């Protein structure tokens, strides 16, 4: 029984370590995407190869390993602004995007628009896959943190339990009356509060982080607001919507709408319900009839609900940590 418990504890330790590495790698990849999409320049990249990463999710570039969160990655080549030819291997792509350029072991489409930096540590971002991959990274980050935190908690709880079991067995029957009772009433509520608080905190933090720092891909242009109205009926009653029109780089005219906008943006473009501002900046994603606009000036931050959940999560984590610290102190005194 004791040997099985020790093996289970070691299994939790391995899971916690691997999940922590995945969380750190996902966070670094998300930061890289933000940097490249913000500071990088557009380039036409050539796909020179592709490889599956299911059994090897780590890419080694010089001295620095990099976590590859997708099951398929591609190798890219482009001519940089510095006049040199650049090549980057193991650039992750999502499964949905992979279906558009890879068929079995063959690459169907060899030329793609991307954002790049002439930096060995800056992983290129394929524009057509940017939003889907960033969303996937957020899921990876959230899930791996949950698994890591739960595994670390389980490892800690089993370590404490095994230590208490050893002390009880070492004391023998003669010392049984002197052995302090395991502080279950502190450990269990402490673990529960710490776990629930961590889940709430991570969830709220992810929402706040995604709302404020989601990278944008596509071309930023000026669009005309052709109509603005407030819906008076239906499931969207009370919401403000606008119709947009713009020209792409090839001169094609696009019309899109209705697009729901925030109250703050509505107040910027209207006065007494009448449209006063006819133009706004948008970022167009996709090509042709698939082009979808994102209003740059209508970036909506996290609401007060997210901040409240974040505060509750932090309080629960603090309460759980206090309970566990108190329990450890009791166990040490009894040792």
N, C-alpha and C positions, 0 to 999 in steps of 0.2 A: 504493500500500500504506500509506504513511504517512498520507495523507489519510483513508483508510478507518478506520485505527486511531484517529485523532483524533475522527472522527465517532462511532465506537463508544464512546470514552471520554466524550464529551459526552452520549451517550444514557444511559450508566450514571449520570452526574451528575443528569440530569433524573429518572430513576427513583428515585434515592436521595433527592432532594429531596421528590418527591411522596409516597414511602413514609414518609419522616420526618414529613411533615405529617399523614398518615393515622394514624400511630402516636401522635403528640401529641394529635390530635383524639379518638381512641378513648380514650386515657387520661383526658382531661378529661371526656368523656362518662360514663365509668365512675365518676369521682369525683363528678360531679354526681348520678348515680343514688344513690350511697351517701348523699350529703348529704340529698337529698329524701326518701328512704325512711326515714332516721333522724330527721330534724328536721321533716319536713313533716307536714301534717294531711290527713285524708281529705276529699275533696270529690267531688261529682257534676259531671262536666264534660260539656259539650255539644260534639260534633264539628260544626264549622261549615264545614269544607272539607277537601280532600285534594289532594295534588299529587305527581307523580313527581319523583324527584331524581337519576335515572340520569346525566343530562348536567350536572347542577349540584349537586354534593354539599356545597356551602357555603351556609350561611344567614347573612345579615348582620343583626345586631341592634345598632343604634346604631353604636358604633365597633368592636365586637368581632365578628369572624367566628367561626362555629361549624361544625364538621365534622358532616355528616349522613351517618352510616354506612349507613343503610338506603335502599333504592330508593324507598320510599314514606313520606311524612310527612303528618300531619294538623294541622289548626288547631283549637285547643281554647278554650273559653270557660267561665268559672265565676265564682261570687260568692265573694269572699274573706272571710276573717275580719275584715278591716278595713272591711267594708261596701261595698267597691267592686267593680265588675265588672272581671275580668281576662281578658285574651286572650293566647294564645301560639301563634305560627305555627311550622310546620316541626318538629313533634314526631315523631321517627322511630318507626316501628312495624315489626315483623318481617313477613316475607312470610306466615307461617302465621297471624298475628293479623289481617293485612290481609284475608285471605279471609273472616273472620267479620263484617267491618263495611263492606267496600267491594266493590261489584260493578260492574266496568267503570269508568265515570266517576261512579257514584252511591254515596253513603254509605248503607248499609242500616240501621245502628244508630247513633243520634245521641246516646245518653246512656250514659256509662261512669263507673265508679268509678276514682278516681285519687288519687295522693299529690301534693300541690302545696305551694308556698311562694309567698308574696306578694313575690316577688323577680324582677326583670327578667332576671337571669342564671340562675335556677333553672328548668331545663326540667322540666315536669310528667312524672310517670311513671304510665302506665296500669297499674293493678294486674294486670290479666289478661295483660299482655304483659311484666311486669317480669323474670321469671326467664329467659324465652327471649331477651329483648333483651340482658340482662347477659351471658348465655352467648355471644351473637353478638358482643358487644363484646370479650370475652376472645379470641375467635377472630380478630377484626379486629386487635386489638393484637398478638397473637402473630405473625400472618402478616405484618403490615406491618413489624414490627421485623426479622424474618428477611430480608425483601426489602430493607429499607433497609440493614441491616448488610452483606449480600452485595454490594449495589450500591456502597456506599462502599468496600468492599475492592477490588472490581474497578476502580473509578475510580482509587483510589490506586495499585494495581499497574500499570495502564496508563499513568498519569502518570509513574511511575518508569521504566517500560520505554521510553516515548517520549523521556524526558530522556536516558537512557543511549544510545539510538539516535542522537540528535542529536549527542552528544559523540563517538560513534564515527565518524559520518560527517564531522564537522567536523575530526577529527584527521587524516584522510587516510591514505594508505598509509604515509607516512613516520612517522606517530605511532602506527601500529597496534601496534607492539611495546611502547609506553609506556602504552597504554590499559589500565586495570585491568579485570579480568574482572568481569562482573556477578555479584553475590553470590547466585546462584540457590539455593545450599544453605542460605542463611539466609532468603531471601524466601519460597520455597515452603513450608517447614515452618512459618515464622512465620504466613503467611496461613492455612494449614490449622489450626494450633493456635488462632489467634484466632477463626476461624469456628466450629470445633467447640466451643470453650469458650463462645462467645456463645450458640450453640444450646442447650447444656446449661444455661447460666446462666439464659437467658430462660425455658426450659421449667420449670426448678425454681422460679424466682421466680414464674411464673404460678401454679403449683400451690400454693405457700405463700401467695401473695396471695389466691387464690380460696378456699382453705380457711379463712383467717382473716378475710376481709373481704367475703365474698359477701353482698350485700344481701338482706334478707328482705322479702317482700311477703305480705299477708294479715292476718287478724285473730288476735291473740294471746289465747288463752283457756286455761282450766285443764281438762285431760282426766283421766279416770279410767283407771288401768292395771288392766284386768280380768284379765289373765293374763300371766305371765312364765315363760319356760322356755328351756332350752338344748337345741338340736337335737342328737339323738344319732345320726342317720343321714342319708343322702342327701348331695347336693353341699354343703349348708350345715352339715354336722356340726361341732359345737363352737361355733357362733355363738349369741349370745344374742338372743332375740326377745321382743317384747311385743305384747299386744293392747290397743287403745285405744278409748275410748268418750267422746263429748262431745256437747254441745248447741250448735247454732249460734244466731245472734242471733234467728232466727225460732222457736226452740223445737224445731227438728227434731233428732232423735237420730241420731248417726252412729257406726258401728262400723268400725274399720279395723285390719288386721293380717294376717299378722305383720309387725312393723316391726323390722328389725335394729338393735341398739344396740351401743355400744362397751363394752369391758370396764370402763372407768371409770364409765360410767353404770350398768352392771349392778351394780357394787359399791355404788353409792349407794342403789339401790332394793331390794337384797336382802341377806339375812344367812344364811349357810350354805345358799344356794340357795333360800331362802324369801322370797317377796315381802313387804317390810315397809313400803314407801312406795307409797301407792295413787293419788297424784295427781302430775301433772307439767304444766309449761307447754308448750303446743304453739302452732304458728302454722298455721292452716288455710288452704290455698290451694284456690281453686275453689269452686263452689257445688253444692248438691244431691249427687247420687251421684258427682260428679266431685271432691268435696272430698278433699284429701290432706293429712295432718298432717306437720309437721316438728317434732321435739322440740327445743325451744329450749335445754334444759339439757344436750343431748347434742351440742354443737358440737365436732366433731373437728378438731383442728389438723393441720398437716402432720407426717408421720412422719419418722423419722430418715433414711430413704432419700432423701427430698427434700433434706435438709440436706447429705448426703454428695455428691449430684449437684451441688448448688449450689457446694460447696467445690471439687470437681474442675473445674467449669466456670470458676471464678474463677482457679484455678491455671493452667489452659490458656491463658486470656486473657492472664494476666501473662507467661507464657513466650513466647507469640506476640508480644506487644508488645515484649519485650526483643529477640527475634530481628529484628524489623522495624526497631527503633531502631538496632541494631548495623549492619544492612544500609545504612540511610540514612547512617550515619556513614562507612562505607567508601566509599560513592558520593561523598559530599561531599569526602572527602580526595583522591579520585582526580580530582575536577573541576579 
